[in-house]
């Protein structure tokens, strides 16, 4: 009994020592501040470099994300006896064929709607006159205040026409073609040399434990990214098919166009749904005589995405793949500001990779709660 009491007393003492706040000397405190400041400056330098190098970084990061989607298909082809390089060639050509087919099928209706943008805007303005009248009243007040203060009223919008149309077109196409070639090259080489890239990249680490940890991080990131985008791709294809049927049932023109657009935009959480609802509503205003009829397709689409986002996708991905919605929202906002629309697409895999890395580098031991 005495031995048991001593053991319990020692255990309570150790627990109290563990829960006691750690007192640091002034030198240790300043060292901690210096370490945190150095890490923060290094992170800011990395972000600044990624912003300045976005023309190179964006295609490479996008290629890495797409490669993680396609790698399971390549591995299955290898199991069936097809060597790595031919398997990569087959998958890449199949991907390009699918993209070109979709573009060819949708180019005509997309060109049609883009060509009628002015007419669509005028029609929508007429149907939403009850909303624009208060805005016109505010515009008149702003103009009056500007005249009273001697400032321009803001109604003079000047549009400068380019005198060199060919030069403008070339200036727009050249970066897109260059980045497209860089994306395709990075995609092919990464899928071919994925294993060697991982093995060579960990050799810069100092010891075996650090290299094993890095390999585990790489494998975990690739597995999570593959599961996330693989599952999300299947869900988005189904959502696109349902949206096509919804647009057809609602009487919207070119239902396949809106189905493909819904499938693509759903890769971007929150923002994609908002854009798609707005598109369905605008097309409904153009197609139907009343606002109530135009609201049918957007409201049904909101219901579909609510069920998909809160029940279907979480059930397929599991609890481990569920991310904090607020963190996802901040990540999308930040990377959209950094890299534009492509940044919104790669925001979730970047966030997922960061979380996986921190889980491996700083493992958390959850204490057992008392009963």
N, C-alpha and C positions, 0 to 999 in steps of 0.2 A: 504493500500500500504506500509506503514511504517513497519507494522508487517511482511508482506511478504519479504521485503528487509532485515529485521533483521534475519528472518529464513534462507534466502539464504546465508547471511554473516556467520551465525553460522555454516551452513552446509559446506561452503568452508573452514572455520577454522578447523573443525573436520577432513575434508578430508586431509588438509595440515598436521595436526598433525599425522594422520595415515600413510601418505607417508613419513614423516620425519624419518631419520635413528635413531634407538634406541641407545643411548649412555650408555655404561656399565662402571661401576667402575672397577678398576683393580682387586678387590676381586671377583666381579661377572665374569670377564673374566677368571680368574684362576679357578673359580668353574666350569665354562662351559668346559674348557679344561680338568679338572679332570673328569667330567662326561663323556665326549666323550672318553677319554682314558680308563676309567673303562669299558664302554660299548664295546669298541674295544677289550680289553683284554678278556672280557667275551665271545665275539663272537669267538675269536681265540681259546679259551679253549674248547668251544663247538665243533668247527671244528676238533681240535686235538683229542678230545674224539671220535668223529664219525669216524675219520680215524683209530684210534687204535682199535675201537670196530666194524670194518666193517664186521667181520664174524657174528656178532649178529645183527647189525643195518641194513645191506643190506636185509636179509630175512624179517625182520619185516616191513621195509619201502615198500618193494615189495608186501608183503601181504596186507598192507593198500591200495596200489594202485589197486591191483586186486580186493580187497573187494569192493571198490567204483564202480568198473565196474559191479560186480555181485549183489550188493545190490538192484538195481531196480527190478531185476528178483525175488529176495527173497520177496520183498514187494508186488509184484504182486501175488505171490503164497499165501502170507498171506491174501490178499484180497479175494482170492478164497476159504478161509477156512482152509488152511494148516497151522499148528502151526509153530513157528519160527524154532525150532530145526530140525524137519523133512524137512522143506524147505531148511535150510542150508545144510543138508545132501544130499538132492536131487541135489542141484546146485553144490556142491563140487564133488559128484560122476560123474555128467554129465561133468563137466570141466575136470576131470581126464580121463574120457572115451574118450573125444574128443582129448586130448593131446596124449594119448596112441595110438589112432587110427591113428593120423597124423604121429607119430613117426614110427609106424609099416608100414605104407604105404611108407614112404620116407626113411626108413633105408637102403633098398637094393640099390636104386640109389645113395644115399649119400655115402654108403660104396664103391660103384663102382667108383665114382669120386675121393674119397679120396685115393683109391688104385692106381689110375692112375695119381696121382699128379706128380710123377717123369716124366712119359711120357708126360704129359701135359706141364710141364715146359720145357722139351727139345724141344717139337714141337713149343711152343711159342717163344723160343729163336731163333729157326731157321727162323721163319716167321718174327721176328722183328730184323733181323740181321743188317738192316740199322740203327737201333737205338742203338744196342749194340756195333757196331764198334767204334763210338766215345768214348763210355765208356771204352772199352778195351784200347784205345789209352791213355786215362787219367790214367788208372790203370798202364800202362807201365811207364808213366812219374812219377807217385807216387812211383813206385818200384825203378826207377832209382835214384830219389831224396833220398829215404831211404837208398840205398846202398852207395850213396855219403856221406851222413851224418852219416853213421854207425848205422842207426836204421833199424829194421826189416821191410821188404817191405809190410807186411800186408797180404801176400798171404797164410801164414801158418795158416790155420784154423784147430784147433784140436777138434775133437769130442770124448768125453769120453763116453764110453758105461757103462751103469749101470750093476753091477754084481749081483744085487738083483732085478730081474724084479718083483717078487711078492711083495716085499716091496715097490717098486715104485708105482705099481698099487694101493696098499692099501692106500699109503700116498696120492694119488690123489683122490681116491673114498671116503675116510672117511670124509673130509671136505664137499664134495658135498652132501653126504647122510645126514650128520648132519644138514647142512643148509636147505636141502630140507624138513626134518622133522620139523625144526623150522619154515620154511615158511608155511607149511601146518597147523601146530598147531596155529600159529598166525592168519592165515586167518580164520580158523574155529571159534576160540574164539572171534575174533573181529566182525565177522558177527553175532554171537549169542548175544554178550553183547555190541553192539555198543552204544545203548542208555544209558546204565548204565555207560559205560566208560566215555562218555561225561558228564553225570551228576556228577559223582564222581570227575572228574578231575577239574571241576570249583569250587568245594567247598574250595579249598585252597586259592582262591582269597578273598580279605578282605571284599568287600561289594557287594550289589545286582547289582549295575550298572556294575561293573567289570565282574560279573558272566554273566549278560545278554549279554554284549559285547563279552565275550569269546564264549558263545553259538551261537551267530550270526556268529562269525568268523568260528567256526566249521561247522555250517550248510552251510555257503557260500562256504567254501573250498570243502566240500563233494559234494555240488550241482555242482560247477564248474568242479571238477574232474570227476564226473559222466558224465556230459554233454560232456566234452572234450573227454574222452576215449570212451564213448558210441558212439559218432558220429565218432570218429577216427577209432573205430573198424569196423563199417559198411563201412566206406570209404576204409579201408585197405582190407577188404574181397572182395569188388568190384574190387579194384586194383589188388589183387591176381588173381581173375578170369580173368581179362583182360590180365594180364601178362601171364597167362597160355595159353590163346588163342593166344597171340602174339608169344610166344615161339613155339607153335604148327604151326602157320602159317609161321613163319620164318624157320622152319625145324630144330629147336634145339632139341636135345634128352632130354627125361625126363621133359616135359614141366610143369607137376604138381609140381615138385621139385622147379623150379624157381618161379612159382606162389606163393607157400607157403613162400619161402624165401623173395620174394618181399613184401608180406603182413606183415611178421614179422619185416623186416628191416625198413619198412616205419614208424614204431612207433618211430624211432630215426630220428628226422629232420636232413636234410643235409647229415649227415654221412651215413645213411641208403641208400639214393639215390645213393651216390657216390660208395658205396660198390656194390650195385646191378648193376649199369652200368658197373663196372669193371668185375663182374662175367659174365654178358651177353656177354661182349666183349671177354673175355678169352674162354668161351665155344664156341663162334662163331669162334674164331681162330682155335679151335680144330676141329670144325665140317665142316668148309668151306675151300675151297682152296685159296680164296683171302681175303685180308683185307677188301675190300669194302663190300663184303657180310657179313663179321663178324660185320660190323658197323651198319647194318640195324636195328637189334633188340635194341641195346643200344640207338640209336638216336630216335627211336619211343618211347622207354621207357622214355627218357628225356622229350619228348613232352607230354606224358601222365602225368608224375609227375608234370610238369609245370602247366598244366591245372588244375590238382587236387589241387596243393598247392596254386595257386593264385586265383582260381575262385570257385571250388566246395566246398572245406573245409571251406574257410572263409564265403561263402554264407550260409552254413549249421549251422555254429557255431555262426555267428553274430559278430557284431563289439565289443561287450563287452568281448568276449572270445579271441579276437585277441591279441597276444603278440608281443612285440618288437622283430624283427628278430635278432638284434644284441645281445639283452639280452638272447634270446634262445641259440644263438651260444656260448656265454660265459658260460652259465649255463651247456650246454652239455660238453664243454671242461673241465670245473672245476670238475664236478661230475664224468666224465669219468676218470680223473686223480685220484680222490678220491677213487672210487669204481669199476672201470673197466666198462665192457659192461652193467652191471645192472645199474650202475650210469648214463650211457647215457639214459637208458630207463626211469628212475625216475627223470631225470633232469627237465623236463617240469612240472610235478606235483609239485615238490618242488618249482620251480620258481613261479608257479601259486599260491601256498599256501602263499609264502612270500608276493607277491603283494596284495593278498586279505587281509592278516593280516595288512599290512601297510595302506591300504585304510580304514580299520575300526579304527585303532588306531590313524591315522593322517588324518582325513577327510579334503579334499581340497574343499574350496568354490571358484569356478571359478567366477571371477568378470565379470559383463556384460561389453562387449566392447562398447565404444561410437559409435554411428552410423555415 
